[in-house]
Amino acid sequence: MFLKILFFEILLLNVKRFFAEPNSCAELLNVYGDTLENFLRCSMHNAVPVTFCFNCASYYQNLTENFDALMKAEFKEANKTVKCREKYIDQDRLNVILDNHNHFENLWNKAACFGCFLDNTTTNSNETKIMFKKLDDLKNCISSHWDSNVCENCAADYDKANFYYNEEFVKKHKDHICFDIRDDMNRTRSLWSKTLKCCKREADFTTFAVIASVFTCLPLIFYIFSYFFTKYFENLSLQSQTGHRF
């Protein structure tokens, strides 16, 4: 009974701490530190396979909101107004807070997570929704036909997903493709080509090798014929000169 009461008291304290408005820079810093820790944990758990952008979007949003709040907040401490930015940023010679925040901002930008969502939101863009729908259709097809002509039965779904990815993401966004989508597409391509061995070469390699060999030998053949023709005309010239002497 005592343990139950203790558990609920601890739970109540944490709930109050979570929902209570900070009334000092130190409390606001703690709130920001909690969001920083949550974002870090989320990023590690969603690194492989990459689902970082979608699963950590809410944590990133909380991170930026709490950082902005810390930068703008000011409180009455010891009968004077204290600005949290001056206290924790301007006087921080090691730039601990700012460097940590910039690190996670850079991580978010490096993954091009902004390419997954509508501007300044955590709502999936239409292109993202369509891309994942096509990938889901392909994966469902592969799962259903894994042991029954999967290449033939799922080729259409693969072509649709591959074409849409190239047209809507590679051509339009180039090196700024949302990493969740890029990773999912790369893994799907690897599954299709390496595991299932469904990719067929458009041209037969043997034919290509023969044609390449012929073109490689053409200069040699040309020089051989040039040599013999030169010798032939030289002999004709000598014979002609000999005839004229007699």
BELWONOR-V981636 format. One record per residue. N is the residue number from 1. SS is DSSP state (H for helix, E for strand, C for the rest). OMEGA is omega in radians with two decimals (999 if undefined). D_FIRST is the distance of its C-alpha to the first C-alpha in Angstrom with 2 decimals. Layout:
n = <N | N>
ss = <SS | SS>
omega = <OMEGA | OMEGA>
d_first = <D_FIRST | D_FIRST>
This chain:
n = <1 | 2 | 3 | 4 | 5 | 6 | 7 | 8 | 9 | 10 | 11 | 12 | 13 | 14 | 15 | 16 | 17 | 18 | 19 | 20 | 21 | 22 | 23 | 24 | 25 | 26 | 27 | 28 | 29 | 30 | 31 | 32 | 33 | 34 | 35 | 36 | 37 | 38 | 39 | 40 | 41 | 42 | 43 | 44 | 45 | 46 | 47 | 48 | 49 | 50 | 51 | 52 | 53 | 54 | 55 | 56 | 57 | 58 | 59 | 60 | 61 | 62 | 63 | 64 | 65 | 66 | 67 | 68 | 69 | 70 | 71 | 72 | 73 | 74 | 75 | 76 | 77 | 78 | 79 | 80 | 81 | 82 | 83 | 84 | 85 | 86 | 87 | 88 | 89 | 90 | 91 | 92 | 93 | 94 | 95 | 96 | 97 | 98 | 99 | 100 | 101 | 102 | 103 | 104 | 105 | 106 | 107 | 108 | 109 | 110 | 111 | 112 | 113 | 114 | 115 | 116 | 117 | 118 | 119 | 120 | 121 | 122 | 123 | 124 | 125 | 126 | 127 | 128 | 129 | 130 | 131 | 132 | 133 | 134 | 135 | 136 | 137 | 138 | 139 | 140 | 141 | 142 | 143 | 144 | 145 | 146 | 147 | 148 | 149 | 150 | 151 | 152 | 153 | 154 | 155 | 156 | 157 | 158 | 159 | 160 | 161 | 162 | 163 | 164 | 165 | 166 | 167 | 168 | 169 | 170 | 171 | 172 | 173 | 174 | 175 | 176 | 177 | 178 | 179 | 180 | 181 | 182 | 183 | 184 | 185 | 186 | 187 | 188 | 189 | 190 | 191 | 192 | 193 | 194 | 195 | 196 | 197 | 198 | 199 | 200 | 201 | 202 | 203 | 204 | 205 | 206 | 207 | 208 | 209 | 210 | 211 | 212 | 213 | 214 | 215 | 216 | 217 | 218 | 219 | 220 | 221 | 222 | 223 | 224 | 225 | 226 | 227 | 228 | 229 | 230 | 231 | 232 | 233 | 234 | 235 | 236 | 237 | 238 | 239 | 240 | 241 | 242 | 243 | 244 | 245 | 246>
ss = <C | H | H | H | H | H | H | H | H | H | H | H | H | H | H | H | H | H | H | C | C | C | C | C | H | H | H | H | H | H | H | H | H | H | H | H | H | H | H | H | H | H | H | H | H | C | C | C | C | C | C | H | H | H | H | C | H | H | H | H | H | H | H | H | H | H | H | H | H | H | H | H | C | E | E | E | E | C | C | E | E | E | E | H | H | H | H | H | H | H | C | C | C | C | C | H | H | H | H | H | H | H | H | H | H | H | H | H | H | H | C | C | H | H | H | C | E | C | C | C | C | C | C | E | C | H | H | H | H | H | H | H | H | H | H | H | H | H | H | H | H | H | H | H | C | C | C | C | C | H | H | H | H | H | H | H | H | H | H | H | H | H | H | H | H | H | H | H | H | H | H | H | H | C | C | C | C | C | H | H | H | H | H | H | H | H | H | H | H | H | H | H | H | H | H | C | C | C | C | C | C | C | C | C | H | H | H | H | H | H | H | H | H | H | H | H | H | H | H | H | H | H | H | H | H | H | H | H | H | H | H | H | H | H | H | H | H | H | H | H | H | H | H | H | H | C>
omega = <3.13 | -3.13 | 3.12 | 3.14 | 3.12 | 3.14 | -3.11 | 3.08 | 3.11 | 3.12 | -3.14 | 3.11 | 3.13 | 3.12 | 3.11 | 3.13 | -3.10 | -3.04 | -3.10 | 3.09 | 3.10 | 3.11 | 3.05 | 3.10 | -3.12 | 3.12 | 3.12 | 3.08 | 3.09 | 3.11 | 3.11 | 3.12 | 3.10 | 3.14 | 3.08 | 3.13 | 3.14 | 3.13 | 3.11 | -3.13 | 3.13 | -3.12 | 3.14 | -3.10 | -3.10 | -3.12 | -3.10 | -0.26 | -3.03 | 2.99 | -3.02 | -3.04 | -3.05 | -3.07 | -3.10 | -3.08 | -3.13 | 3.10 | 3.12 | 3.12 | 3.09 | -3.14 | -3.10 | 3.14 | -3.13 | 3.08 | 3.10 | 3.12 | 3.12 | -3.12 | -3.03 | -2.98 | 3.00 | -3.07 | 3.03 | 3.09 | -3.13 | 3.07 | 3.03 | -3.12 | -3.13 | 3.05 | -3.06 | 3.13 | 3.14 | -3.07 | -3.01 | -3.09 | -3.05 | -3.11 | -3.12 | -3.10 | 3.12 | -3.11 | -3.08 | -3.08 | -3.09 | -3.14 | 3.10 | 3.14 | 3.13 | 3.11 | -3.10 | 3.01 | 3.13 | 3.10 | 3.12 | -3.14 | 3.11 | 3.11 | -3.14 | -3.09 | 3.11 | 3.12 | -3.14 | -2.91 | 2.97 | -3.03 | 3.04 | 3.09 | 3.01 | 3.11 | -3.12 | 3.06 | -3.14 | 3.13 | 3.12 | 3.14 | -3.13 | -3.13 | -3.13 | 3.06 | 3.13 | 3.10 | 3.10 | 3.10 | 3.13 | -3.13 | 3.09 | 3.11 | 3.14 | 3.12 | -3.10 | -3.05 | -3.07 | -3.10 | -3.08 | 3.08 | -3.06 | -3.11 | -3.11 | -3.05 | -3.04 | -3.10 | -3.12 | 3.13 | 3.11 | -3.13 | 3.13 | -3.13 | -3.12 | 3.14 | -3.12 | 3.12 | -3.14 | -3.07 | -3.01 | -3.07 | -3.09 | -3.09 | -3.04 | -3.03 | 3.09 | -3.07 | -3.11 | 3.12 | 3.08 | -2.97 | 3.08 | 3.14 | 3.13 | -3.11 | 3.14 | -3.14 | 3.13 | 3.11 | 3.11 | 3.10 | 3.11 | 3.09 | -3.07 | -3.04 | -3.03 | -3.09 | -3.10 | 3.14 | -3.09 | -3.14 | 3.11 | 3.12 | -3.11 | -3.14 | 3.12 | -3.06 | -3.13 | 3.11 | 3.12 | -3.11 | 3.14 | -3.13 | 3.13 | 3.14 | -3.14 | -3.12 | 3.09 | -3.09 | -3.07 | 3.11 | 3.13 | 3.11 | 3.14 | -3.13 | 3.11 | 3.13 | 3.13 | -3.13 | -3.11 | 3.12 | 3.12 | 3.11 | -3.13 | -3.12 | 3.06 | 3.12 | 3.11 | -3.13 | 3.13 | 3.14 | -3.13 | 3.12 | 3.11 | 3.13 | -3.12 | -3.14 | 3.14 | 999>
d_first = <0.00 | 3.79 | 5.43 | 5.19 | 6.41 | 8.70 | 9.92 | 10.90 | 12.51 | 14.48 | 15.44 | 16.63 | 18.62 | 20.28 | 21.17 | 22.68 | 24.51 | 25.85 | 27.21 | 28.22 | 31.92 | 32.96 | 34.69 | 36.27 | 38.08 | 35.43 | 32.71 | 35.14 | 35.90 | 32.24 | 32.15 | 35.35 | 34.08 | 31.08 | 33.55 | 35.84 | 33.17 | 32.26 | 35.96 | 36.56 | 33.81 | 35.13 | 38.70 | 37.94 | 36.18 | 39.08 | 42.00 | 43.00 | 44.01 | 44.51 | 42.29 | 41.74 | 43.48 | 41.81 | 38.24 | 38.19 | 40.17 | 37.30 | 36.13 | 39.74 | 40.06 | 37.01 | 38.48 | 41.84 | 40.51 | 38.32 | 41.20 | 43.58 | 41.23 | 41.06 | 44.85 | 45.45 | 42.79 | 43.56 | 41.54 | 42.33 | 41.46 | 42.84 | 45.12 | 46.71 | 46.38 | 45.12 | 45.77 | 43.21 | 46.01 | 47.97 | 45.02 | 43.77 | 46.79 | 50.01 | 49.09 | 47.51 | 50.35 | 48.54 | 47.78 | 44.32 | 42.84 | 46.04 | 46.74 | 43.28 | 43.61 | 47.16 | 46.09 | 43.76 | 46.35 | 48.90 | 46.66 | 46.28 | 50.04 | 50.92 | 49.17 | 51.15 | 48.06 | 49.95 | 52.11 | 49.30 | 48.65 | 50.52 | 51.51 | 48.65 | 46.04 | 43.60 | 45.35 | 47.25 | 51.00 | 53.12 | 54.63 | 51.22 | 50.19 | 53.49 | 53.33 | 49.92 | 51.03 | 54.03 | 52.04 | 49.55 | 52.53 | 54.00 | 50.82 | 50.33 | 53.96 | 53.69 | 50.61 | 52.45 | 55.71 | 54.57 | 56.64 | 59.32 | 61.74 | 59.11 | 61.73 | 64.00 | 61.38 | 59.43 | 62.32 | 62.58 | 58.92 | 59.25 | 62.42 | 60.84 | 57.85 | 60.09 | 62.68 | 60.22 | 58.57 | 62.00 | 63.28 | 60.33 | 58.67 | 61.10 | 64.13 | 62.40 | 59.77 | 61.23 | 59.11 | 56.46 | 54.87 | 51.13 | 49.88 | 47.44 | 50.45 | 52.72 | 50.37 | 49.73 | 53.50 | 54.36 | 51.93 | 53.34 | 56.87 | 56.05 | 54.58 | 57.67 | 60.28 | 58.96 | 56.56 | 58.28 | 61.71 | 62.65 | 64.70 | 68.44 | 71.10 | 73.54 | 76.51 | 77.32 | 77.10 | 80.26 | 82.26 | 80.94 | 81.88 | 85.41 | 86.01 | 84.69 | 86.96 | 89.99 | 89.43 | 88.89 | 92.22 | 94.22 | 95.22 | 96.38 | 98.43 | 99.91 | 101.04 | 102.55 | 104.56 | 105.58 | 106.84 | 108.95 | 110.37 | 111.31 | 113.09 | 114.81 | 116.24 | 117.25 | 119.26 | 120.89 | 121.86 | 123.39 | 125.34 | 126.63 | 127.79 | 129.51 | 131.33 | 132.69 | 134.22 | 136.37>
